[in-house]
C-alpha cells in the first residue's frame, strides 16, 4: 500500500469515527429530551413508574394550589415528585 493510500485509509477511519460519535451524541440528546418531556418515565433508568401518592398543597395567597404526585420507578425503585399544572384553557 502506498503512503497516499495509507493516508486515505486513515482519513476514512477518522470520518467513520466522527460519524459514530455524532450518532451516539444524537441518541443521547434524544433520550434526554424524551426524559424531559415525559416525567412519567424514571429520570434515572427510563423505567415505568407508578403514582404512590397524590396530594394538594396550598402555595399561593389567592388560594390556588399545585398538585404533587409522588412516583416510584418499578424498575430501580427511584422515588421522585411531579406536579400537575394548568397549561391553557381549551375552547
Ligand atoms: Zn428507575
PDB file of the backbone (N, CA, C, O) and the ligand in Angstrom, with CONECT records:
HET     ZN  A 101       1
ATOM      1  N   UNK A   1       0.845  -1.205   0.000  1.00  0.00           N
ATOM      2  CA  UNK A   1       0.000   0.000   0.000  1.00  0.00           C
ATOM      3  C   UNK A   1       0.881   1.257   0.000  1.00  0.00           C
ATOM      4  O   UNK A   1       1.811   1.373   0.798  1.00  0.00           O
ATOM      5  N   UNK A   2       0.579   2.179  -0.892  1.00  0.00           N
ATOM      6  CA  UNK A   2       1.381   3.407  -0.975  1.00  0.00           C
ATOM      7  C   UNK A   2       1.089   4.325   0.216  1.00  0.00           C
ATOM      8  O   UNK A   2       0.107   4.142   0.935  1.00  0.00           O
ATOM      9  N   UNK A   3       1.940   5.286   0.399  1.00  0.00           N
ATOM     10  CA  UNK A   3       1.743   6.213   1.528  1.00  0.00           C
ATOM     11  C   UNK A   3       0.428   6.974   1.375  1.00  0.00           C
ATOM     12  O   UNK A   3      -0.278   7.247   2.346  1.00  0.00           O
ATOM     13  N   UNK A   4       0.124   7.308   0.100  1.00  0.00           N
ATOM     14  CA  UNK A   4      -1.113   8.044  -0.177  1.00  0.00           C
ATOM     15  C   UNK A   4      -2.346   7.200   0.198  1.00  0.00           C
ATOM     16  O   UNK A   4      -3.305   7.701   0.784  1.00  0.00           O
ATOM     17  N   UNK A   5      -2.291   5.935  -0.149  1.00  0.00           N
ATOM     18  CA  UNK A   5      -3.419   5.031   0.182  1.00  0.00           C
ATOM     19  C   UNK A   5      -3.584   4.898   1.697  1.00  0.00           C
ATOM     20  O   UNK A   5      -4.700   4.841   2.213  1.00  0.00           O
ATOM     21  N   UNK A   6      -2.432   4.850   2.403  1.00  0.00           N
ATOM     22  CA  UNK A   6      -2.478   4.759   3.872  1.00  0.00           C
ATOM     23  C   UNK A   6      -3.168   5.981   4.471  1.00  0.00           C
ATOM     24  O   UNK A   6      -3.991   5.872   5.380  1.00  0.00           O
ATOM     25  N   UNK A   7      -2.808   7.146   3.935  1.00  0.00           N
ATOM     26  CA  UNK A   7      -3.393   8.401   4.436  1.00  0.00           C
ATOM     27  C   UNK A   7      -4.903   8.405   4.201  1.00  0.00           C
ATOM     28  O   UNK A   7      -5.679   8.769   5.085  1.00  0.00           O
ATOM     29  N   UNK A   8      -5.306   7.994   2.995  1.00  0.00           N
ATOM     30  CA  UNK A   8      -6.734   7.953   2.666  1.00  0.00           C
ATOM     31  C   UNK A   8      -7.467   6.986   3.601  1.00  0.00           C
ATOM     32  O   UNK A   8      -8.553   7.284   4.098  1.00  0.00           O
ATOM     33  N   UNK A   9      -6.852   5.828   3.828  1.00  0.00           N
ATOM     34  CA  UNK A   9      -7.459   4.817   4.699  1.00  0.00           C
ATOM     35  C   UNK A   9      -7.647   5.367   6.120  1.00  0.00           C
ATOM     36  O   UNK A   9      -8.697   5.187   6.737  1.00  0.00           O
ATOM     37  N   UNK A  10      -6.603   6.044   6.625  1.00  0.00           N
ATOM     38  CA  UNK A  10      -6.677   6.620   7.970  1.00  0.00           C
ATOM     39  C   UNK A  10      -7.734   7.721   8.053  1.00  0.00           C
ATOM     40  O   UNK A  10      -8.458   7.835   9.042  1.00  0.00           O
ATOM     41  N   UNK A  11      -7.805   8.531   6.991  1.00  0.00           N
ATOM     42  CA  UNK A  11      -8.815   9.596   6.966  1.00  0.00           C
ATOM     43  C   UNK A  11     -10.226   9.008   6.983  1.00  0.00           C
ATOM     44  O   UNK A  11     -11.114   9.512   7.671  1.00  0.00           O
ATOM     45  N   UNK A  12     -10.417   7.940   6.219  1.00  0.00           N
ATOM     46  CA  UNK A  12     -11.730   7.289   6.195  1.00  0.00           C
ATOM     47  C   UNK A  12     -12.100   6.761   7.577  1.00  0.00           C
ATOM     48  O   UNK A  12     -13.248   6.858   8.011  1.00  0.00           O
ATOM     49  N   UNK A  13     -11.101   6.198   8.260  1.00  0.00           N
ATOM     50  CA  UNK A  13     -11.319   5.689   9.624  1.00  0.00           C
ATOM     51  C   UNK A  13     -11.764   6.817  10.550  1.00  0.00           C
ATOM     52  O   UNK A  13     -12.682   6.657  11.354  1.00  0.00           O
ATOM     53  N   UNK A  14     -11.080   7.981  10.416  1.00  0.00           N
ATOM     54  CA  UNK A  14     -11.410   9.127  11.264  1.00  0.00           C
ATOM     55  C   UNK A  14     -12.827   9.631  10.985  1.00  0.00           C
ATOM     56  O   UNK A  14     -13.576   9.960  11.904  1.00  0.00           O
ATOM     57  N   UNK A  15     -13.177   9.683   9.698  1.00  0.00           N
ATOM     58  CA  UNK A  15     -14.514  10.135   9.320  1.00  0.00           C
ATOM     59  C   UNK A  15     -15.561   9.174   9.908  1.00  0.00           C
ATOM     60  O   UNK A  15     -16.583   9.607  10.442  1.00  0.00           O
ATOM     61  N   UNK A  16     -15.290   7.868   9.802  1.00  0.00           N
ATOM     62  CA  UNK A  16     -16.231   6.876  10.335  1.00  0.00           C
ATOM     63  C   UNK A  16     -16.405   7.056  11.840  1.00  0.00           C
ATOM     64  O   UNK A  16     -17.512   6.943  12.367  1.00  0.00           O
ATOM     65  N   UNK A  17     -15.281   7.341  12.531  1.00  0.00           N
ATOM     66  CA  UNK A  17     -15.336   7.513  13.979  1.00  0.00           C
ATOM     67  C   UNK A  17     -16.155   8.758  14.336  1.00  0.00           C
ATOM     68  O   UNK A  17     -16.945   8.745  15.281  1.00  0.00           O
ATOM     69  N   UNK A  18     -15.954   9.828  13.567  1.00  0.00           N
ATOM     70  CA  UNK A  18     -16.720  11.060  13.811  1.00  0.00           C
ATOM     71  C   UNK A  18     -18.215  10.810  13.607  1.00  0.00           C
ATOM     72  O   UNK A  18     -19.047  11.281  14.382  1.00  0.00           O
ATOM     73  N   UNK A  19     -18.540  10.063  12.553  1.00  0.00           N
ATOM     74  CA  UNK A  19     -19.951   9.757  12.281  1.00  0.00           C
ATOM     75  C   UNK A  19     -20.555   8.947  13.432  1.00  0.00           C
ATOM     76  O   UNK A  19     -21.684   9.192  13.858  1.00  0.00           O
ATOM     77  N   UNK A  20     -19.780   7.979  13.922  1.00  0.00           N
ATOM     78  CA  UNK A  20     -20.249   7.162  15.055  1.00  0.00           C
ATOM     79  C   UNK A  20     -20.480   8.035  16.290  1.00  0.00           C
ATOM     80  O   UNK A  20     -21.490   7.895  16.980  1.00  0.00           O
ATOM     81  N   UNK A  21     -19.514   8.954  16.565  1.00  0.00           N
ATOM     82  CA  UNK A  21     -19.635   9.854  17.714  1.00  0.00           C
ATOM     83  C   UNK A  21     -20.887  10.719  17.594  1.00  0.00           C
ATOM     84  O   UNK A  21     -21.626  10.899  18.562  1.00  0.00           O
ATOM     85  N   UNK A  22     -21.118  11.257  16.381  1.00  0.00           N
ATOM     86  CA  UNK A  22     -22.296  12.099  16.146  1.00  0.00           C
ATOM     87  C   UNK A  22     -23.569  11.315  16.407  1.00  0.00           C
ATOM     88  O   UNK A  22     -24.502  11.818  17.034  1.00  0.00           O
ATOM     89  N   UNK A  23     -23.601  10.093  15.928  1.00  0.00           N
ATOM     90  CA  UNK A  23     -24.789   9.264  16.096  1.00  0.00           C
ATOM     91  C   UNK A  23     -25.034   8.955  17.575  1.00  0.00           C
ATOM     92  O   UNK A  23     -26.178   8.947  18.029  1.00  0.00           O
ATOM     93  N   UNK A  24     -23.947   8.700  18.329  1.00  0.00           N
ATOM     94  CA  UNK A  24     -24.066   8.448  19.772  1.00  0.00           C
ATOM     95  C   UNK A  24     -24.601   9.687  20.492  1.00  0.00           C
ATOM     96  O   UNK A  24     -25.463   9.593  21.365  1.00  0.00           O
ATOM     97  N   UNK A  25     -24.059  10.868  20.099  1.00  0.00           N
ATOM     98  CA  UNK A  25     -24.493  12.107  20.749  1.00  0.00           C
ATOM     99  C   UNK A  25     -25.958  12.410  20.438  1.00  0.00           C
ATOM    100  O   UNK A  25     -26.723  12.797  21.321  1.00  0.00           O
ATOM    101  N   UNK A  26     -26.334  12.229  19.184  1.00  0.00           N
ATOM    102  CA  UNK A  26     -27.725  12.482  18.789  1.00  0.00           C
ATOM    103  C   UNK A  26     -28.669  11.596  19.592  1.00  0.00           C
ATOM    104  O   UNK A  26     -29.723  12.043  20.046  1.00  0.00           O
ATOM    105  N   UNK A  27     -28.279  10.333  19.762  1.00  0.00           N
ATOM    106  CA  UNK A  27     -29.109   9.392  20.508  1.00  0.00           C
ATOM    107  C   UNK A  27     -29.260   9.849  21.964  1.00  0.00           C
ATOM    108  O   UNK A  27     -30.351   9.811  22.533  1.00  0.00           O
ATOM    109  N   UNK A  28     -28.133  10.282  22.555  1.00  0.00           N
ATOM    110  CA  UNK A  28     -28.147  10.727  23.953  1.00  0.00           C
ATOM    111  C   UNK A  28     -29.048  11.947  24.113  1.00  0.00           C
ATOM    112  O   UNK A  28     -29.799  12.049  25.084  1.00  0.00           O
ATOM    113  N   UNK A  29     -28.969  12.882  23.146  1.00  0.00           N
ATOM    114  CA  UNK A  29     -29.798  14.087  23.213  1.00  0.00           C
ATOM    115  C   UNK A  29     -31.275  13.721  23.093  1.00  0.00           C
ATOM    116  O   UNK A  29     -32.110  14.254  23.824  1.00  0.00           O
ATOM    117  N   UNK A  30     -31.596  12.818  22.178  1.00  0.00           N
ATOM    118  CA  UNK A  30     -32.988  12.385  22.001  1.00  0.00           C
ATOM    119  C   UNK A  30     -33.523  11.761  23.283  1.00  0.00           C
ATOM    120  O   UNK A  30     -34.650  12.030  23.699  1.00  0.00           O
ATOM    121  N   UNK A  31     -32.682  10.910  23.910  1.00  0.00           N
ATOM    122  CA  UNK A  31     -33.099  10.250  25.156  1.00  0.00           C
ATOM    123  C   UNK A  31     -33.346  11.277  26.252  1.00  0.00           C
ATOM    124  O   UNK A  31     -34.306  11.166  27.015  1.00  0.00           O
ATOM    125  N   UNK A  32     -32.471  12.279  26.323  1.00  0.00           N
ATOM    126  CA  UNK A  32     -32.601  13.308  27.349  1.00  0.00           C
ATOM    127  C   UNK A  32     -33.877  14.115  27.118  1.00  0.00           C
ATOM    128  O   UNK A  32     -34.603  14.417  28.065  1.00  0.00           O
ATOM    129  N   UNK A  33     -34.153  14.466  25.852  1.00  0.00           N
ATOM    130  CA  UNK A  33     -35.352  15.226  25.514  1.00  0.00           C
ATOM    131  C   UNK A  33     -36.587  14.461  25.934  1.00  0.00           C
ATOM    132  O   UNK A  33     -37.523  15.025  26.501  1.00  0.00           O
ATOM    133  N   UNK A  34     -36.578  13.153  25.646  1.00  0.00           N
ATOM    134  CA  UNK A  34     -37.712  12.300  25.994  1.00  0.00           C
ATOM    135  C   UNK A  34     -37.953  12.325  27.495  1.00  0.00           C
ATOM    136  O   UNK A  34     -39.089  12.384  27.966  1.00  0.00           O
ATOM    137  N   UNK A  35     -36.821  12.276  28.247  1.00  0.00           N
ATOM    138  CA  UNK A  35     -36.946  12.270  29.705  1.00  0.00           C
ATOM    139  C   UNK A  35     -37.498  13.588  30.214  1.00  0.00           C
ATOM    140  O   UNK A  35     -38.273  13.620  31.169  1.00  0.00           O
ATOM    141  N   UNK A  36     -37.090  14.692  29.563  1.00  0.00           N
ATOM    142  CA  UNK A  36     -37.593  15.993  29.986  1.00  0.00           C
ATOM    143  C   UNK A  36     -39.081  16.114  29.718  1.00  0.00           C
ATOM    144  O   UNK A  36     -39.829  16.664  30.526  1.00  0.00           O
ATOM    145  N   UNK A  37     -39.503  15.592  28.572  1.00  0.00           N
ATOM    146  CA  UNK A  37     -40.903  15.698  28.186  1.00  0.00           C
ATOM    147  C   UNK A  37     -41.765  14.748  29.002  1.00  0.00           C
ATOM    148  O   UNK A  37     -42.848  15.118  29.454  1.00  0.00           O
ATOM    149  N   UNK A  38     -41.283  13.520  29.189  1.00  0.00           N
ATOM    150  CA  UNK A  38     -42.116  12.517  29.840  1.00  0.00           C
ATOM    151  C   UNK A  38     -41.654  12.247  31.266  1.00  0.00           C
ATOM    152  O   UNK A  38     -40.793  11.402  31.509  1.00  0.00           O
ATOM    153  N   UNK A  39     -42.249  12.988  32.210  1.00  0.00           N
ATOM    154  CA  UNK A  39     -41.872  12.844  33.613  1.00  0.00           C
ATOM    155  C   UNK A  39     -42.425  11.568  34.223  1.00  0.00           C
ATOM    156  O   UNK A  39     -42.107  11.237  35.365  1.00  0.00           O
ATOM    157  N   UNK A  40     -43.257  10.844  33.466  1.00  0.00           N
ATOM    158  CA  UNK A  40     -43.832   9.600  33.966  1.00  0.00           C
ATOM    159  C   UNK A  40     -42.833   8.448  33.843  1.00  0.00           C
ATOM    160  O   UNK A  40     -43.051   7.352  34.359  1.00  0.00           O
ATOM    161  N   UNK A  41     -41.729   8.732  33.140  1.00  0.00           N
ATOM    162  CA  UNK A  41     -40.702   7.711  32.971  1.00  0.00           C
ATOM    163  C   UNK A  41     -39.540   8.046  33.899  1.00  0.00           C
ATOM    164  O   UNK A  41     -39.143   9.207  34.008  1.00  0.00           O
ATOM    165  N   UNK A  42     -39.000   7.043  34.560  1.00  0.00           N
ATOM    166  CA  UNK A  42     -37.913   7.249  35.534  1.00  0.00           C
ATOM    167  C   UNK A  42     -36.763   8.065  34.935  1.00  0.00           C
ATOM    168  O   UNK A  42     -36.217   7.695  33.895  1.00  0.00           O
ATOM    169  N   UNK A  43     -36.388   9.192  35.598  1.00  0.00           N
ATOM    170  CA  UNK A  43     -35.287  10.007  35.079  1.00  0.00           C
ATOM    171  C   UNK A  43     -33.931   9.324  35.203  1.00  0.00           C
ATOM    172  O   UNK A  43     -32.959   9.740  34.573  1.00  0.00           O
ATOM    173  N   UNK A  44     -33.871   8.268  36.022  1.00  0.00           N
ATOM    174  CA  UNK A  44     -32.583   7.586  36.195  1.00  0.00           C
ATOM    175  C   UNK A  44     -32.402   6.427  35.226  1.00  0.00           C
ATOM    176  O   UNK A  44     -31.334   6.274  34.634  1.00  0.00           O
ATOM    177  N   UNK A  45     -33.449   5.599  35.056  1.00  0.00           N
ATOM    178  CA  UNK A  45     -33.262   4.386  34.245  1.00  0.00           C
ATOM    179  C   UNK A  45     -34.279   4.258  33.120  1.00  0.00           C
ATOM    180  O   UNK A  45     -34.264   3.272  32.383  1.00  0.00           O
ATOM    181  N   UNK A  46     -35.174   5.255  32.977  1.00  0.00           N
ATOM    182  CA  UNK A  46     -36.206   5.245  31.930  1.00  0.00           C
ATOM    183  C   UNK A  46     -37.242   4.129  32.107  1.00  0.00           C
ATOM    184  O   UNK A  46     -37.987   3.808  31.181  1.00  0.00           O
ATOM    185  N   UNK A  47     -37.276   3.548  33.303  1.00  0.00           N
ATOM    186  CA  UNK A  47     -38.262   2.507  33.573  1.00  0.00           C
ATOM    187  C   UNK A  47     -39.660   3.084  33.783  1.00  0.00           C
ATOM    188  O   UNK A  47     -39.830   4.290  33.959  1.00  0.00           O
ATOM    189  N   UNK A  48     -40.650   2.206  33.763  1.00  0.00           N
ATOM    190  CA  UNK A  48     -42.027   2.634  34.032  1.00  0.00           C
ATOM    191  C   UNK A  48     -42.175   2.981  35.505  1.00  0.00           C
ATOM    192  O   UNK A  48     -41.503   2.407  36.362  1.00  0.00           O
ATOM    193  N   UNK A  49     -43.070   3.933  35.790  1.00  0.00           N
ATOM    194  CA  UNK A  49     -43.273   4.332  37.179  1.00  0.00           C
ATOM    195  C   UNK A  49     -44.747   4.263  37.537  1.00  0.00           C
ATOM    196  O   UNK A  49     -45.611   4.175  36.665  1.00  0.00           O
ATOM    197  N   UNK A  50     -45.019   4.305  38.829  1.00  0.00           N
ATOM    198  CA  UNK A  50     -46.411   4.419  39.254  1.00  0.00           C
ATOM    199  C   UNK A  50     -46.546   5.473  40.344  1.00  0.00           C
ATOM    200  O   UNK A  50     -45.594   5.780  41.061  1.00  0.00           O
ATOM    201  N   UNK A  51     -47.763   6.022  40.449  1.00  0.00           N
ATOM    202  CA  UNK A  51     -48.040   7.038  41.453  1.00  0.00           C
ATOM    203  C   UNK A  51     -48.215   6.336  42.797  1.00  0.00           C
ATOM    204  O   UNK A  51     -49.002   5.398  42.914  1.00  0.00           O
ATOM    205  N   UNK A  52     -47.469   6.799  43.823  1.00  0.00           N
ATOM    206  CA  UNK A  52     -47.660   6.202  45.137  1.00  0.00           C
ATOM    207  C   UNK A  52     -48.448   7.127  46.053  1.00  0.00           C
ATOM    208  O   UNK A  52     -48.952   6.702  47.093  1.00  0.00           O
ATOM    209  N   UNK A  53     -48.554   8.409  45.656  1.00  0.00           N
ATOM    210  CA  UNK A  53     -49.331   9.341  46.483  1.00  0.00           C
ATOM    211  C   UNK A  53     -49.653  10.596  45.675  1.00  0.00           C
ATOM    212  O   UNK A  53     -48.813  11.090  44.924  1.00  0.00           O
ATOM    213  N   UNK A  54     -50.877  11.107  45.835  1.00  0.00           N
ATOM    214  CA  UNK A  54     -51.240  12.392  45.238  1.00  0.00           C
ATOM    215  C   UNK A  54     -51.661  13.314  46.365  1.00  0.00           C
ATOM    216  O   UNK A  54     -52.431  12.907  47.235  1.00  0.00           O
ATOM    217  N   UNK A  55     -51.186  14.518  46.369  1.00  0.00           N
ATOM    218  CA  UNK A  55     -51.645  15.449  47.408  1.00  0.00           C
ATOM    219  C   UNK A  55     -51.653  16.879  46.875  1.00  0.00           C
ATOM    220  O   UNK A  55     -50.912  17.242  45.961  1.00  0.00           O
ATOM    221  N   UNK A  56     -52.523  17.667  47.489  1.00  0.00           N
ATOM    222  CA  UNK A  56     -52.602  19.077  47.130  1.00  0.00           C
ATOM    223  C   UNK A  56     -51.882  19.890  48.185  1.00  0.00           C
ATOM    224  O   UNK A  56     -51.926  19.565  49.371  1.00  0.00           O
ATOM    225  N   UNK A  57     -51.229  20.933  47.754  1.00  0.00           N
ATOM    226  CA  UNK A  57     -50.583  21.824  48.720  1.00  0.00           C
ATOM    227  C   UNK A  57     -50.889  23.252  48.335  1.00  0.00           C
ATOM    228  O   UNK A  57     -50.749  23.635  47.174  1.00  0.00           O
ATOM    229  N   UNK A  58     -51.301  24.031  49.299  1.00  0.00           N
ATOM    230  CA  UNK A  58     -51.513  25.454  49.045  1.00  0.00           C
ATOM    231  C   UNK A  58     -50.166  26.145  48.965  1.00  0.00           C
ATOM    232  O   UNK A  58     -49.335  26.033  49.865  1.00  0.00           O
ATOM    233  N   UNK A  59     -49.973  26.846  47.893  1.00  0.00           N
ATOM    234  CA  UNK A  59     -48.713  27.583  47.824  1.00  0.00           C
ATOM    235  C   UNK A  59     -48.917  29.049  47.479  1.00  0.00           C
ATOM    236  O   UNK A  59     -47.993  29.850  47.616  1.00  0.00           O
ATOM    237  N   UNK A  60     -50.135  29.415  47.025  1.00  0.00           N
ATOM    238  CA  UNK A  60     -50.361  30.814  46.659  1.00  0.00           C
ATOM    239  C   UNK A  60     -51.353  31.464  47.612  1.00  0.00           C
ATOM    240  O   UNK A  60     -52.217  30.788  48.171  1.00  0.00           O
ATOM    241  N   UNK A  61     -51.230  32.797  47.801  1.00  0.00           N
ATOM    242  CA  UNK A  61     -52.124  33.516  48.691  1.00  0.00           C
ATOM    243  C   UNK A  61     -53.542  33.579  48.147  1.00  0.00           C
ATOM    244  O   UNK A  61     -54.495  33.730  48.913  1.00  0.00           O
ATOM    245  N   UNK A  62     -53.693  33.463  46.812  1.00  0.00           N
ATOM    246  CA  UNK A  62     -55.037  33.544  46.236  1.00  0.00           C
ATOM    247  C   UNK A  62     -55.801  32.232  46.359  1.00  0.00           C
ATOM    248  O   UNK A  62     -56.907  32.110  45.832  1.00  0.00           O
ATOM    249  N   UNK A  63     -55.241  31.275  47.029  1.00  0.00           N
ATOM    250  CA  UNK A  63     -55.961  30.023  47.261  1.00  0.00           C
ATOM    251  C   UNK A  63     -55.723  28.967  46.191  1.00  0.00           C
ATOM    252  O   UNK A  63     -56.191  27.838  46.337  1.00  0.00           O
ATOM    253  N   UNK A  64     -55.012  29.298  45.128  1.00  0.00           N
ATOM    254  CA  UNK A  64     -54.722  28.285  44.116  1.00  0.00           C
ATOM    255  C   UNK A  64     -53.647  27.327  44.660  1.00  0.00           C
ATOM    256  O   UNK A  64     -52.928  27.645  45.607  1.00  0.00           O
ATOM    257  N   UNK A  65     -53.567  26.194  44.053  1.00  0.00           N
ATOM    258  CA  UNK A  65     -52.659  25.176  44.594  1.00  0.00           C
ATOM    259  C   UNK A  65     -52.014  24.390  43.467  1.00  0.00           C
ATOM    260  O   UNK A  65     -52.414  24.462  42.305  1.00  0.00           O
ATOM    261  N   UNK A  66     -51.026  23.658  43.854  1.00  0.00           N
ATOM    262  CA  UNK A  66     -50.360  22.756  42.916  1.00  0.00           C
ATOM    263  C   UNK A  66     -50.564  21.336  43.413  1.00  0.00           C
ATOM    264  O   UNK A  66     -50.475  21.061  44.609  1.00  0.00           O
ATOM    265  N   UNK A  67     -50.834  20.453  42.488  1.00  0.00           N
ATOM    266  CA  UNK A  67     -50.991  19.062  42.876  1.00  0.00           C
ATOM    267  C   UNK A  67     -49.666  18.312  42.662  1.00  0.00           C
ATOM    268  O   UNK A  67     -49.116  18.268  41.562  1.00  0.00           O
ATOM    269  N   UNK A  68     -49.191  17.736  43.751  1.00  0.00           N
ATOM    270  CA  UNK A  68     -47.963  16.950  43.683  1.00  0.00           C
ATOM    271  C   UNK A  68     -48.322  15.479  43.516  1.00  0.00           C
ATOM    272  O   UNK A  68     -49.326  14.999  44.043  1.00  0.00           O
ATOM    273  N   UNK A  69     -47.489  14.790  42.783  1.00  0.00           N
ATOM    274  CA  UNK A  69     -47.613  13.337  42.741  1.00  0.00           C
ATOM    275  C   UNK A  69     -46.258  12.746  43.072  1.00  0.00           C
ATOM    276  O   UNK A  69     -45.236  13.121  42.498  1.00  0.00           O
ATOM    277  N   UNK A  70     -46.274  11.821  44.002  1.00  0.00           N
ATOM    278  CA  UNK A  70     -45.026  11.093  44.290  1.00  0.00           C
ATOM    279  C   UNK A  70     -45.039   9.841  43.445  1.00  0.00           C
ATOM    280  O   UNK A  70     -46.035   9.119  43.399  1.00  0.00           O
ATOM    281  N   UNK A  71     -43.938   9.589  42.784  1.00  0.00           N
ATOM    282  CA  UNK A  71     -43.855   8.426  41.899  1.00  0.00           C
ATOM    283  C   UNK A  71     -42.712   7.516  42.328  1.00  0.00           C
ATOM    284  O   UNK A  71     -41.741   7.955  42.944  1.00  0.00           O
ATOM    285  N   UNK A  72     -42.850   6.253  41.992  1.00  0.00           N
ATOM    286  CA  UNK A  72     -41.765   5.307  42.243  1.00  0.00           C
ATOM    287  C   UNK A  72     -41.501   4.531  40.965  1.00  0.00           C
ATOM    288  O   UNK A  72     -42.425   4.136  40.255  1.00  0.00           O
ATOM    289  N   UNK A  73     -40.216   4.320  40.684  1.00  0.00           N
ATOM    290  CA  UNK A  73     -39.843   3.553  39.492  1.00  0.00           C
ATOM    291  C   UNK A  73     -40.011   2.066  39.799  1.00  0.00           C
ATOM    292  O   UNK A  73     -39.530   1.565  40.816  1.00  0.00           O
ATOM    293  N   UNK A  74     -40.698   1.380  38.903  1.00  0.00           N
ATOM    294  CA  UNK A  74     -40.950  -0.044  39.104  1.00  0.00           C
ATOM    295  C   UNK A  74     -39.704  -0.877  38.806  1.00  0.00           C
ATOM    296  O   UNK A  74     -39.630  -2.056  39.152  1.00  0.00           O
ATOM    297  N   UNK A  75     -38.728  -0.239  38.157  1.00  0.00           N
ATOM    298  CA  UNK A  75     -37.528  -0.989  37.763  1.00  0.00           C
ATOM    299  C   UNK A  75     -36.411  -0.827  38.795  1.00  0.00           C
ATOM    300  O   UNK A  75     -35.839  -1.815  39.257  1.00  0.00           O
ATOM    301  N   UNK A  76     -36.096   0.459  39.164  1.00  0.00           N
ATOM    302  CA  UNK A  76     -34.941   0.673  40.058  1.00  0.00           C
ATOM    303  C   UNK A  76     -35.345   1.198  41.435  1.00  0.00           C
ATOM    304  O   UNK A  76     -34.499   1.315  42.322  1.00  0.00           O
ATOM    305  N   UNK A  77     -36.641   1.519  41.625  1.00  0.00           N
ATOM    306  CA  UNK A  77     -37.103   1.947  42.947  1.00  0.00           C
ATOM    307  C   UNK A  77     -36.889   3.419  43.239  1.00  0.00           C
ATOM    308  O   UNK A  77     -37.184   3.863  44.348  1.00  0.00           O
ATOM    309  N   UNK A  78     -36.376   4.210  42.267  1.00  0.00           N
ATOM    310  CA  UNK A  78     -36.138   5.634  42.478  1.00  0.00           C
ATOM    311  C   UNK A  78     -37.463   6.352  42.717  1.00  0.00           C
ATOM    312  O   UNK A  78     -38.436   6.138  41.995  1.00  0.00           O
ATOM    313  N   UNK A  79     -37.489   7.215  43.751  1.00  0.00           N
ATOM    314  CA  UNK A  79     -38.703   7.977  44.068  1.00  0.00           C
ATOM    315  C   UNK A  79     -38.503   9.435  43.714  1.00  0.00           C
ATOM    316  O   UNK A  79     -37.439   9.999  43.973  1.00  0.00           O
ATOM    317  N   UNK A  80     -39.517  10.051  43.125  1.00  0.00           N
ATOM    318  CA  UNK A  80     -39.445  11.475  42.804  1.00  0.00           C
ATOM    319  C   UNK A  80     -40.846  12.058  42.747  1.00  0.00           C
ATOM    320  O   UNK A  80     -41.841  11.334  42.795  1.00  0.00           O
ATOM    321  N   UNK A  81     -40.906  13.401  42.642  1.00  0.00           N
ATOM    322  CA  UNK A  81     -42.203  14.076  42.632  1.00  0.00           C
ATOM    323  C   UNK A  81     -42.436  14.747  41.289  1.00  0.00           C
ATOM    324  O   UNK A  81     -41.497  15.236  40.661  1.00  0.00           O
ATOM    325  N   UNK A  82     -43.675  14.770  40.855  1.00  0.00           N
ATOM    326  CA  UNK A  82     -44.057  15.538  39.668  1.00  0.00           C
ATOM    327  C   UNK A  82     -45.187  16.469  40.081  1.00  0.00           C
ATOM    328  O   UNK A  82     -45.866  16.223  41.079  1.00  0.00           O
ATOM    329  N   UNK A  83     -45.390  17.537  39.316  1.00  0.00           N
ATOM    330  CA  UNK A  83     -46.500  18.417  39.589  1.00  0.00           C
ATOM    331  C   UNK A  83     -47.401  18.468  38.379  1.00  0.00           C
ATOM    332  O   UNK A  83     -46.970  18.304  37.238  1.00  0.00           O
ATOM    333  N   UNK A  84     -48.671  18.703  38.668  1.00  0.00           N
ATOM    334  CA  UNK A  84     -49.654  18.830  37.601  1.00  0.00           C
ATOM    335  C   UNK A  84     -50.112  20.282  37.587  1.00  0.00           C
ATOM    336  O   UNK A  84     -50.455  20.842  38.628  1.00  0.00           O
ATOM    337  N   UNK A  85     -50.115  20.881  36.421  1.00  0.00           N
ATOM    338  CA  UNK A  85     -50.489  22.284  36.354  1.00  0.00           C
ATOM    339  C   UNK A  85     -51.305  22.583  35.104  1.00  0.00           C
ATOM    340  O   UNK A  85     -51.265  21.842  34.123  1.00  0.00           O
ATOM    341  N   UNK A  86     -52.043  23.682  35.162  1.00  0.00           N
ATOM    342  CA  UNK A  86     -52.891  24.076  34.035  1.00  0.00           C
ATOM    343  C   UNK A  86     -52.038  24.793  32.988  1.00  0.00           C
ATOM    344  O   UNK A  86     -51.367  25.780  33.289  1.00  0.00           O
ATOM    345  N   UNK A  87     -52.074  24.286  31.764  1.00  0.00           N
ATOM    346  CA  UNK A  87     -51.329  24.951  30.715  1.00  0.00           C
ATOM    347  C   UNK A  87     -52.164  25.994  30.006  1.00  0.00           C
ATOM    348  O   UNK A  87     -51.773  27.157  29.913  1.00  0.00           O
ATOM    349  N   UNK A  88     -53.308  25.580  29.509  1.00  0.00           N
ATOM    350  CA  UNK A  88     -54.193  26.538  28.848  1.00  0.00           C
ATOM    351  C   UNK A  88     -55.613  26.010  28.848  1.00  0.00           C
ATOM    352  O   UNK A  88     -55.853  24.807  28.949  1.00  0.00           O
ATOM    353  N   UNK A  89     -56.517  26.912  28.736  1.00  0.00           N
ATOM    354  CA  UNK A  89     -57.934  26.560  28.715  1.00  0.00           C
ATOM    355  C   UNK A  89     -58.286  26.134  27.302  1.00  0.00           C
ATOM    356  O   UNK A  89     -57.906  26.791  26.333  1.00  0.00           O
ATOM    357  N   UNK A  90     -59.023  25.017  27.187  1.00  0.00           N
ATOM    358  CA  UNK A  90     -59.453  24.579  25.855  1.00  0.00           C
ATOM    359  C   UNK A  90     -60.803  25.177  25.530  1.00  0.00           C
ATOM    360  O   UNK A  90     -61.706  25.213  26.366  1.00  0.00           O
ATOM    361  N   UNK A  91     -60.924  25.645  24.307  1.00  0.00           N
ATOM    362  CA  UNK A  91     -62.175  26.287  23.931  1.00  0.00           C
ATOM    363  C   UNK A  91     -63.103  25.292  23.241  1.00  0.00           C
ATOM    364  O   UNK A  91     -64.212  25.652  22.848  1.00  0.00           O
TER     365      UNK A  91
HETATM  366 ZN    ZN A 101     -35.684   3.781  37.513  1.00  0.00          ZN
END
